[in-house]
Amino acid sequence: KEYKDLLKVNLIIWDMGDQIRSIEKNKILDNNFINLLKLIHIHNDKRAILKRKINKKTNSRFIEEKEFPNYK
């Protein structure tokens, strides 16, 4: 399940990254741009949690270490 969830989160992050690059290219730094930047942080946190779960399940030597500040 975590692998599918990780794929979904990655696809969202990649899509947001494409949107951000397009907005930057067109120099439209509006509220949409700011909201995308905020959402990327939230999804990156979700991604880190999923990666950590996967690494624990597979007894990986690599553990995702990330602090999670309160964005709200």
Accessible surface in RSA format (square Angstrom, percent):
REM  Atomic radii and reference values for relative SASA: ProtOr
REM  Chains: A
REM  Algorithm: Lee & Richards
REM  Probe-radius: 1.40
REM  Slices: 20
REM RES _ NUM      All-atoms   Total-Side   Main-Chain    Non-polar    All polar
REM                ABS   REL    ABS   REL    ABS   REL    ABS   REL    ABS   REL
RES LYS A   1   176.06  85.9 135.19  83.0  40.87  97.3 111.31 100.2  64.75  69.0
RES GLU A   2    25.45  14.6  25.43  19.2   0.03   0.1   3.15   6.1  22.31  18.2
RES TYR A   3   137.29  64.1 131.21  74.7   6.08  15.8 114.50  86.0  22.80  28.1
RES LYS A   4   150.01  73.2 147.29  90.4   2.73   6.5  92.56  83.3  57.46  61.2
RES ASP A   5    32.13  22.5  31.19  31.0   0.94   2.2  10.79  25.4  21.34  21.3
RES LEU A   6    30.04  16.7  30.04  21.5   0.00   0.0  30.04  21.1   0.00   0.0
RES LEU A   7    96.99  54.0  94.47  67.6   2.52   6.3  96.60  67.8   0.40   1.1
RES LYS A   8   127.16  62.0 124.90  76.6   2.26   5.4  77.13  69.4  50.04  53.3
RES VAL A   9    14.18   9.3  14.18  12.8   0.00   0.0  14.18  12.3   0.00   0.0
RES ASN A  10    18.95  13.1  18.95  18.3   0.00   0.0   0.00   0.0  18.95  18.3
RES LEU A  11    93.77  52.2  89.26  63.9   4.51  11.3  89.59  62.9   4.18  11.3
RES ILE A  12    72.26  41.1  68.34  50.9   3.92   9.4  72.04  51.9   0.22   0.6
RES ILE A  13    22.96  13.1  22.36  16.7   0.60   1.5  22.36  16.1   0.60   1.6
RES TRP A  14   139.27  55.9 136.32  66.0   2.95   6.9 115.79  61.7  23.48  38.1
RES ASP A  15    76.62  53.7  73.16  72.8   3.46   8.2  20.93  49.3  55.69  55.5
RES MET A  16    16.20   8.4  16.20  10.7   0.00   0.0  16.20  13.8   0.00   0.0
RES GLY A  17    10.21  12.6   0.00   N/A  10.21  12.6  10.13  27.8   0.08   0.2
RES ASP A  18    82.55  57.8  75.98  75.6   6.57  15.5  24.67  58.1  57.88  57.7
RES GLN A  19    70.16  39.2  65.01  47.5   5.15  12.3  30.74  65.4  39.42  29.9
RES ILE A  20    16.95   9.6  16.95  12.6   0.00   0.0  16.95  12.2   0.00   0.0
RES ARG A  21   142.40  59.8 137.22  69.9   5.18  12.3  67.23  91.9  75.17  45.6
RES SER A  22    56.01  47.3  50.54  67.5   5.46  12.6  29.13  62.0  26.87  37.7
RES ILE A  23    20.85  11.9  20.02  14.9   0.83   2.0  20.85  15.0   0.00   0.0
RES GLU A  24    87.54  50.3  77.26  58.5  10.28  24.5  23.63  45.7  63.91  52.2
RES LYS A  25   169.91  82.9 143.08  87.8  26.83  63.9  97.63  87.9  72.28  77.0
RES ASN A  26    87.27  60.2  64.84  62.7  22.43  54.0  14.39  34.6  72.88  70.4
RES LYS A  27   171.69  83.8 147.55  90.5  24.14  57.5 104.07  93.7  67.61  72.0
RES ILE A  28    91.36  52.0  87.29  65.0   4.07   9.8  91.36  65.8   0.00   0.0
RES LEU A  29   113.79  63.4  81.68  58.4  32.11  80.7  82.36  57.8  31.43  84.6
RES ASP A  30    65.88  46.2  56.88  56.6   9.00  21.3  38.12  89.7  27.77  27.7
RES ASN A  31   114.16  78.7 111.04 107.3   3.12   7.5  25.90  62.3  88.26  85.3
RES ASN A  32    78.82  54.4  72.97  70.5   5.85  14.1  22.97  55.3  55.85  54.0
RES PHE A  33    22.36  11.2  22.36  13.8   0.00   0.0  22.36  13.6   0.00   0.0
RES ILE A  34    80.20  45.6  80.17  59.7   0.04   0.1  80.17  57.7   0.04   0.1
RES ASN A  35    74.95  51.7  74.06  71.6   0.89   2.1  16.64  40.1  58.30  56.4
RES LEU A  36    12.01   6.7  11.99   8.6   0.02   0.0  11.99   8.4   0.02   0.0
RES LEU A  37    69.27  38.6  68.70  49.1   0.57   1.4  68.86  48.4   0.41   1.1
RES LYS A  38   122.93  60.0 119.79  73.5   3.14   7.5  73.95  66.6  48.98  52.2
RES LEU A  39    73.11  40.7  73.11  52.3   0.00   0.0  73.11  51.3   0.00   0.0
RES ILE A  40    29.67  16.9  29.67  22.1   0.00   0.0  29.67  21.4   0.00   0.0
RES HIS A  41    93.19  50.9  92.31  64.2   0.88   2.3  54.31  56.0  38.88  45.2
RES ILE A  42    64.32  36.6  63.50  47.3   0.82   2.0  64.18  46.2   0.14   0.4
RES HIS A  43    21.52  11.8  21.52  15.0   0.00   0.0  12.50  12.9   9.02  10.5
RES ASN A  44    52.32  36.1  49.41  47.7   2.91   7.0  11.32  27.2  41.00  39.6
RES ASP A  45    14.85  10.4  14.85  14.8   0.00   0.0   9.81  23.1   5.03   5.0
RES LYS A  46    97.63  47.6  95.60  58.7   2.03   4.8  56.79  51.1  40.84  43.5
RES ARG A  47    75.86  31.9  75.86  38.7   0.00   0.0   4.88   6.7  70.99  43.0
RES ALA A  48     3.40   3.1   1.62   2.5   1.78   4.0   2.63   3.7   0.77   2.0
RES ILE A  49    77.21  43.9  74.98  55.9   2.23   5.4  77.21  55.6   0.00   0.0
RES LEU A  50    19.52  10.9  19.52  14.0   0.00   0.0  19.52  13.7   0.00   0.0
RES LYS A  51    57.55  28.1  56.32  34.6   1.23   2.9  28.28  25.5  29.28  31.2
RES ARG A  52    79.48  33.4  79.48  40.5   0.00   0.0  32.02  43.8  47.46  28.8
RES LYS A  53   100.27  48.9  97.40  59.8   2.87   6.8  51.88  46.7  48.39  51.5
RES ILE A  54    17.46   9.9  16.83  12.5   0.63   1.5  17.46  12.6   0.00   0.0
RES ASN A  55    27.28  18.8  27.08  26.2   0.20   0.5   0.00   0.0  27.28  26.4
RES LYS A  56   122.19  59.6 106.51  65.4  15.68  37.3  64.47  58.0  57.72  61.5
RES LYS A  57   143.35  69.9 109.96  67.5  33.38  79.5  84.37  75.9  58.98  62.8
RES THR A  58    77.37  55.0  49.59  50.3  27.78  66.2  51.58  69.3  25.79  39.0
RES ASN A  59   135.69  93.6 107.65 104.0  28.04  67.5  33.72  81.1 101.97  98.6
RES SER A  60    33.68  28.5  15.37  20.5  18.31  42.2  16.32  34.8  17.36  24.3
RES ARG A  61   214.35  90.0 178.61  91.0  35.75  85.1  81.33 111.2 133.02  80.6
RES PHE A  62   146.27  73.2 143.34  88.8   2.92   7.6 146.27  88.7   0.00   0.0
RES ILE A  63    67.68  38.5  45.32  33.8  22.36  53.9  46.29  33.3  21.40  58.1
RES GLU A  64    42.00  24.1  35.62  26.9   6.38  15.2   6.49  12.6  35.51  29.0
RES GLU A  65   134.32  77.1 105.85  80.1  28.47  67.8  57.09 110.4  77.23  63.1
RES LYS A  66    85.45  41.7  58.44  35.9  27.01  64.3  27.84  25.1  57.61  61.4
RES GLU A  67   154.89  88.9 141.76 107.2  13.13  31.3  59.69 115.5  95.20  77.7
RES PHE A  68    99.16  49.6  67.53  41.8  31.63  82.3  67.98  41.2  31.18  89.2
RES PRO A  69    79.25  57.8  61.41  56.0  17.84  64.9  72.80  60.1   6.45  40.1
RES ASN A  70   128.40  88.5  91.87  88.8  36.53  88.0  40.45  97.3  87.95  85.0
RES TYR A  71   103.79  48.5  66.15  37.6  37.64  97.9  63.05  47.4  40.74  50.2
RES LYS A  72   224.43 109.5 161.19  98.9  63.24 150.6 137.52 123.8  86.90  92.6
END  Absolute sums over single chains surface
CHAIN  1 A     5887.5       5179.1        708.4       3464.1       2423.4
END  Absolute sums over all chains
TOTAL          5887.5       5179.1        708.4       3464.1       2423.4
